[in-house]
Amino acid sequence: MPLYKTITVNPTTEVLVWKITESFDYLAADITLTQHCQNRVDGMKSDLHKRGFMSVRHLLKEKGYTDFDLSYDQNGKPHLKDGKHISITHSYIFSAIIISDIEVGIDIEKQRDKILKIAHKFTPIEEYRTMANDDALIRKLTFVWGAKESLYKSFSTPGVRFLEHIYVEDFRLDDPGSKASISAYGKKEQYQVFFDEFEEFTLVYAIIED
């Protein structure tokens, strides 16, 4: 299908979401990859991962970019050649990018009860024990995970740990977002994080504060 959703965060920041319904062959038909990215795709065993990778190239195309405008640094963080900041994510049937003049991060996650079992690894779970039911707790924990993943991608420093180095301020499920910070190796950054939910997925994107 075409572009699923566009979110204009501010005049210089935009989020684009793709719902992946097409086959890999369809998605690859009019996309030319760099040799590096072609090697990455050729090495993927999962058709879903291949389709997710190619759908991101269609999102780039929506903004006038090609795969040749994208590069990756030694930590795997993507960069655009025109100097704009970009972050990329895909999960199951959705992919998304955020492009901005300032530092950003993005993550999309399927809401699953598995997160209840691993929550203690990335957040002080006792903060959320007052949630009314497991469904609400799953949603909230998925927000927290997505926020921390977004900051982790933006900060892009090896050794950063979700539980020890990234903090997300508490929020209500009907809030549009929250604040979060990352502090590691003598460096601290503050972010605004925003949430969106659709089709049992959670989209989180983070924008650094001046």
Summary of the structure (lengths in Angstrom):
residues: 210
radius of gyration: 17.0
end to end distance: 36.9
largest distance: 50.8
contacts: 641
relative contact order: 0.15
helix: 33%
strand: 35%
